[in-house]
């Protein structure tokens, strides 16, 4: 049980930076799409 908790904690610690990185990538992609849409419309 303790090893499972340690593994879960390690996975959570590792997944936090990955989640924030993924969120930044999504925001950047959305910003690029918005800029592209605005430039195409004008």
PDB file of N, CA, C and O in Angstrom:
ATOM      1  N   UNK A   1       0.845  -1.199   0.000  1.00  0.00           N
ATOM      2  CA  UNK A   1       0.000   0.000   0.000  1.00  0.00           C
ATOM      3  C   UNK A   1       0.883   1.253   0.000  1.00  0.00           C
ATOM      4  O   UNK A   1       0.601   2.217  -0.711  1.00  0.00           O
ATOM      5  N   UNK A   2       1.948   1.231   0.800  1.00  0.00           N
ATOM      6  CA  UNK A   2       2.816   2.409   0.886  1.00  0.00           C
ATOM      7  C   UNK A   2       3.525   2.653  -0.447  1.00  0.00           C
ATOM      8  O   UNK A   2       3.669   3.796  -0.882  1.00  0.00           O
ATOM      9  N   UNK A   3       3.972   1.556  -1.096  1.00  0.00           N
ATOM     10  CA  UNK A   3       4.656   1.715  -2.385  1.00  0.00           C
ATOM     11  C   UNK A   3       3.704   2.309  -3.415  1.00  0.00           C
ATOM     12  O   UNK A   3       4.111   3.118  -4.249  1.00  0.00           O
ATOM     13  N   UNK A   4       2.423   1.904  -3.358  1.00  0.00           N
ATOM     14  CA  UNK A   4       1.439   2.450  -4.285  1.00  0.00           C
ATOM     15  C   UNK A   4       1.273   3.950  -4.064  1.00  0.00           C
ATOM     16  O   UNK A   4       1.170   4.719  -5.019  1.00  0.00           O
ATOM     17  N   UNK A   5       1.247   4.357  -2.800  1.00  0.00           N
ATOM     18  CA  UNK A   5       1.114   5.787  -2.486  1.00  0.00           C
ATOM     19  C   UNK A   5       2.329   6.561  -2.979  1.00  0.00           C
ATOM     20  O   UNK A   5       2.195   7.668  -3.502  1.00  0.00           O
ATOM     21  N   UNK A   6       3.517   5.976  -2.811  1.00  0.00           N
ATOM     22  CA  UNK A   6       4.739   6.643  -3.276  1.00  0.00           C
ATOM     23  C   UNK A   6       4.715   6.782  -4.792  1.00  0.00           C
ATOM     24  O   UNK A   6       5.062   7.833  -5.331  1.00  0.00           O
ATOM     25  N   UNK A   7       4.301   5.707  -5.485  1.00  0.00           N
ATOM     26  CA  UNK A   7       4.220   5.755  -6.948  1.00  0.00           C
ATOM     27  C   UNK A   7       3.182   6.780  -7.392  1.00  0.00           C
ATOM     28  O   UNK A   7       3.410   7.516  -8.352  1.00  0.00           O
ATOM     29  N   UNK A   8       2.042   6.834  -6.699  1.00  0.00           N
ATOM     30  CA  UNK A   8       0.999   7.798  -7.047  1.00  0.00           C
ATOM     31  C   UNK A   8       1.512   9.226  -6.851  1.00  0.00           C
ATOM     32  O   UNK A   8       1.260  10.096  -7.684  1.00  0.00           O
ATOM     33  N   UNK A   9       2.233   9.468  -5.748  1.00  0.00           N
ATOM     34  CA  UNK A   9       2.784  10.797  -5.486  1.00  0.00           C
ATOM     35  C   UNK A   9       3.804  11.169  -6.556  1.00  0.00           C
ATOM     36  O   UNK A   9       3.818  12.301  -7.040  1.00  0.00           O
ATOM     37  N   UNK A  10       4.664  10.206  -6.926  1.00  0.00           N
ATOM     38  CA  UNK A  10       5.666  10.472  -7.964  1.00  0.00           C
ATOM     39  C   UNK A  10       4.984  10.794  -9.289  1.00  0.00           C
ATOM     40  O   UNK A  10       5.367  11.742  -9.974  1.00  0.00           O
ATOM     41  N   UNK A  11       3.973  10.004  -9.648  1.00  0.00           N
ATOM     42  CA  UNK A  11       3.248  10.249 -10.896  1.00  0.00           C
ATOM     43  C   UNK A  11       2.583  11.616 -10.886  1.00  0.00           C
ATOM     44  O   UNK A  11       2.571  12.311 -11.901  1.00  0.00           O
ATOM     45  N   UNK A  12       2.024  12.008  -9.727  1.00  0.00           N
ATOM     46  CA  UNK A  12       1.359  13.304  -9.623  1.00  0.00           C
ATOM     47  C   UNK A  12       2.370  14.433  -9.779  1.00  0.00           C
ATOM     48  O   UNK A  12       2.108  15.420 -10.466  1.00  0.00           O
ATOM     49  N   UNK A  13       3.541  14.280  -9.127  1.00  0.00           N
ATOM     50  CA  UNK A  13       4.590  15.309  -9.209  1.00  0.00           C
ATOM     51  C   UNK A  13       5.098  15.442 -10.642  1.00  0.00           C
ATOM     52  O   UNK A  13       5.373  16.545 -11.113  1.00  0.00           O
ATOM     53  N   UNK A  14       5.221  14.290 -11.338  1.00  0.00           N
ATOM     54  CA  UNK A  14       5.716  14.314 -12.716  1.00  0.00           C
ATOM     55  C   UNK A  14       4.658  14.888 -13.655  1.00  0.00           C
ATOM     56  O   UNK A  14       4.992  15.595 -14.606  1.00  0.00           O
ATOM     57  N   UNK A  15       3.377  14.586 -13.393  1.00  0.00           N
ATOM     58  CA  UNK A  15       2.319  14.999 -14.310  1.00  0.00           C
ATOM     59  C   UNK A  15       2.001  16.491 -14.190  1.00  0.00           C
ATOM     60  O   UNK A  15       1.461  17.078 -15.128  1.00  0.00           O
ATOM     61  N   UNK A  16       2.326  17.110 -13.059  1.00  0.00           N
ATOM     62  CA  UNK A  16       2.034  18.540 -12.902  1.00  0.00           C
ATOM     63  C   UNK A  16       2.746  19.403 -13.945  1.00  0.00           C
ATOM     64  O   UNK A  16       2.082  20.189 -14.621  1.00  0.00           O
ATOM     65  N   UNK A  17       4.074  19.290 -14.106  1.00  0.00           N
ATOM     66  CA  UNK A  17       4.739  20.093 -15.140  1.00  0.00           C
ATOM     67  C   UNK A  17       4.235  19.754 -16.533  1.00  0.00           C
ATOM     68  O   UNK A  17       4.111  20.639 -17.380  1.00  0.00           O
ATOM     69  N   UNK A  18       3.939  18.470 -16.782  1.00  0.00           N
ATOM     70  CA  UNK A  18       3.436  18.073 -18.097  1.00  0.00           C
ATOM     71  C   UNK A  18       2.085  18.727 -18.365  1.00  0.00           C
ATOM     72  O   UNK A  18       1.820  19.167 -19.484  1.00  0.00           O
ATOM     73  N   UNK A  19       1.227  18.795 -17.345  1.00  0.00           N
ATOM     74  CA  UNK A  19      -0.092  19.401 -17.518  1.00  0.00           C
ATOM     75  C   UNK A  19       0.039  20.897 -17.803  1.00  0.00           C
ATOM     76  O   UNK A  19      -0.648  21.423 -18.679  1.00  0.00           O
ATOM     77  N   UNK A  20       0.920  21.586 -17.067  1.00  0.00           N
ATOM     78  CA  UNK A  20       1.091  23.022 -17.297  1.00  0.00           C
ATOM     79  C   UNK A  20       1.697  23.267 -18.679  1.00  0.00           C
ATOM     80  O   UNK A  20       1.318  24.209 -19.375  1.00  0.00           O
ATOM     81  N   UNK A  21       2.652  22.401 -19.070  1.00  0.00           N
ATOM     82  CA  UNK A  21       3.266  22.533 -20.387  1.00  0.00           C
ATOM     83  C   UNK A  21       2.219  22.339 -21.474  1.00  0.00           C
ATOM     84  O   UNK A  21       2.188  23.090 -22.449  1.00  0.00           O
ATOM     85  N   UNK A  22       1.361  21.333 -21.310  1.00  0.00           N
ATOM     86  CA  UNK A  22       0.306  21.073 -22.282  1.00  0.00           C
ATOM     87  C   UNK A  22      -0.661  22.252 -22.346  1.00  0.00           C
ATOM     88  O   UNK A  22      -1.114  22.629 -23.427  1.00  0.00           O
ATOM     89  N   UNK A  23      -0.975  22.833 -21.195  1.00  0.00           N
ATOM     90  CA  UNK A  23      -1.861  23.996 -21.162  1.00  0.00           C
ATOM     91  C   UNK A  23      -1.262  25.183 -21.898  1.00  0.00           C
ATOM     92  O   UNK A  23      -1.962  25.886 -22.627  1.00  0.00           O
ATOM     93  N   UNK A  24       0.052  25.407 -21.704  1.00  0.00           N
ATOM     94  CA  UNK A  24       0.721  26.498 -22.417  1.00  0.00           C
ATOM     95  C   UNK A  24       0.682  26.259 -23.919  1.00  0.00           C
ATOM     96  O   UNK A  24       0.430  27.186 -24.689  1.00  0.00           O
ATOM     97  N   UNK A  25       0.932  25.004 -24.348  1.00  0.00           N
ATOM     98  CA  UNK A  25       0.919  24.680 -25.776  1.00  0.00           C
ATOM     99  C   UNK A  25      -0.461  24.939 -26.366  1.00  0.00           C
ATOM    100  O   UNK A  25      -0.577  25.493 -27.460  1.00  0.00           O
ATOM    101  N   UNK A  26      -1.510  24.539 -25.645  1.00  0.00           N
ATOM    102  CA  UNK A  26      -2.877  24.756 -26.130  1.00  0.00           C
ATOM    103  C   UNK A  26      -3.155  26.249 -26.259  1.00  0.00           C
ATOM    104  O   UNK A  26      -3.735  26.687 -27.252  1.00  0.00           O
ATOM    105  N   UNK A  27      -2.741  27.040 -25.256  1.00  0.00           N
ATOM    106  CA  UNK A  27      -2.961  28.486 -25.314  1.00  0.00           C
ATOM    107  C   UNK A  27      -2.226  29.107 -26.495  1.00  0.00           C
ATOM    108  O   UNK A  27      -2.767  29.980 -27.173  1.00  0.00           O
ATOM    109  N   UNK A  28      -0.988  28.659 -26.746  1.00  0.00           N
ATOM    110  CA  UNK A  28      -0.208  29.198 -27.864  1.00  0.00           C
ATOM    111  C   UNK A  28      -0.880  28.861 -29.188  1.00  0.00           C
ATOM    112  O   UNK A  28      -0.976  29.709 -30.074  1.00  0.00           O
ATOM    113  N   UNK A  29      -1.348  27.612 -29.321  1.00  0.00           N
ATOM    114  CA  UNK A  29      -2.022  27.202 -30.562  1.00  0.00           C
ATOM    115  C   UNK A  29      -3.283  28.030 -30.776  1.00  0.00           C
ATOM    116  O   UNK A  29      -3.548  28.475 -31.893  1.00  0.00           O
ATOM    117  N   UNK A  30      -4.068  28.242 -29.713  1.00  0.00           N
ATOM    118  CA  UNK A  30      -5.291  29.046 -29.827  1.00  0.00           C
ATOM    119  C   UNK A  30      -4.945  30.473 -30.245  1.00  0.00           C
ATOM    120  O   UNK A  30      -5.623  31.052 -31.094  1.00  0.00           O
ATOM    121  N   UNK A  31      -3.891  31.044 -29.651  1.00  0.00           N
ATOM    122  CA  UNK A  31      -3.484  32.408 -29.998  1.00  0.00           C
ATOM    123  C   UNK A  31      -3.073  32.488 -31.465  1.00  0.00           C
ATOM    124  O   UNK A  31      -3.423  33.444 -32.156  1.00  0.00           O
ATOM    125  N   UNK A  32      -2.326  31.482 -31.946  1.00  0.00           N
ATOM    126  CA  UNK A  32      -1.895  31.475 -33.349  1.00  0.00           C
ATOM    127  C   UNK A  32      -3.106  31.384 -34.270  1.00  0.00           C
ATOM    128  O   UNK A  32      -3.175  32.083 -35.281  1.00  0.00           O
ATOM    129  N   UNK A  33      -4.057  30.525 -33.923  1.00  0.00           N
ATOM    130  CA  UNK A  33      -5.258  30.371 -34.757  1.00  0.00           C
ATOM    131  C   UNK A  33      -6.051  31.671 -34.793  1.00  0.00           C
ATOM    132  O   UNK A  33      -6.553  32.061 -35.847  1.00  0.00           O
ATOM    133  N   UNK A  34      -6.167  32.349 -33.644  1.00  0.00           N
ATOM    134  CA  UNK A  34      -6.915  33.614 -33.597  1.00  0.00           C
ATOM    135  C   UNK A  34      -6.219  34.668 -34.450  1.00  0.00           C
ATOM    136  O   UNK A  34      -6.873  35.372 -35.219  1.00  0.00           O
ATOM    137  N   UNK A  35      -4.899  34.784 -34.322  1.00  0.00           N
ATOM    138  CA  UNK A  35      -4.150  35.755 -35.126  1.00  0.00           C
ATOM    139  C   UNK A  35      -4.300  35.447 -36.612  1.00  0.00           C
ATOM    140  O   UNK A  35      -4.476  36.356 -37.424  1.00  0.00           O
ATOM    141  N   UNK A  36      -4.229  34.157 -36.970  1.00  0.00           N
ATOM    142  CA  UNK A  36      -4.359  33.756 -38.374  1.00  0.00           C
ATOM    143  C   UNK A  36      -5.749  34.100 -38.897  1.00  0.00           C
ATOM    144  O   UNK A  36      -5.888  34.613 -40.007  1.00  0.00           O
ATOM    145  N   UNK A  37      -6.785  33.816 -38.094  1.00  0.00           N
ATOM    146  CA  UNK A  37      -8.158  34.101 -38.515  1.00  0.00           C
ATOM    147  C   UNK A  37      -8.346  35.606 -38.717  1.00  0.00           C
ATOM    148  O   UNK A  37      -8.991  36.027 -39.678  1.00  0.00           O
ATOM    149  N   UNK A  38      -7.785  36.415 -37.818  1.00  0.00           N
ATOM    150  CA  UNK A  38      -7.916  37.868 -37.950  1.00  0.00           C
ATOM    151  C   UNK A  38      -7.183  38.363 -39.194  1.00  0.00           C
ATOM    152  O   UNK A  38      -7.687  39.238 -39.898  1.00  0.00           O
ATOM    153  N   UNK A  39      -6.010  37.820 -39.470  1.00  0.00           N
ATOM    154  CA  UNK A  39      -5.245  38.274 -40.635  1.00  0.00           C
ATOM    155  C   UNK A  39      -5.921  37.833 -41.929  1.00  0.00           C
ATOM    156  O   UNK A  39      -5.847  38.534 -42.938  1.00  0.00           O
ATOM    157  N   UNK A  40      -6.575  36.681 -41.906  1.00  0.00           N
ATOM    158  CA  UNK A  40      -7.256  36.198 -43.113  1.00  0.00           C
ATOM    159  C   UNK A  40      -8.498  37.039 -43.386  1.00  0.00           C
ATOM    160  O   UNK A  40      -8.804  37.346 -44.539  1.00  0.00           O
ATOM    161  N   UNK A  41      -9.217  37.412 -42.322  1.00  0.00           N
ATOM    162  CA  UNK A  41     -10.460  38.164 -42.507  1.00  0.00           C
ATOM    163  C   UNK A  41     -10.195  39.581 -42.994  1.00  0.00           C
ATOM    164  O   UNK A  41     -10.974  40.110 -43.788  1.00  0.00           O
ATOM    165  N   UNK A  42      -9.126  40.201 -42.543  1.00  0.00           N
ATOM    166  CA  UNK A  42      -8.885  41.608 -42.888  1.00  0.00           C
ATOM    167  C   UNK A  42      -8.365  41.751 -44.317  1.00  0.00           C
ATOM    168  O   UNK A  42      -8.110  42.866 -44.772  1.00  0.00           O
TER     169      UNK A  42
END
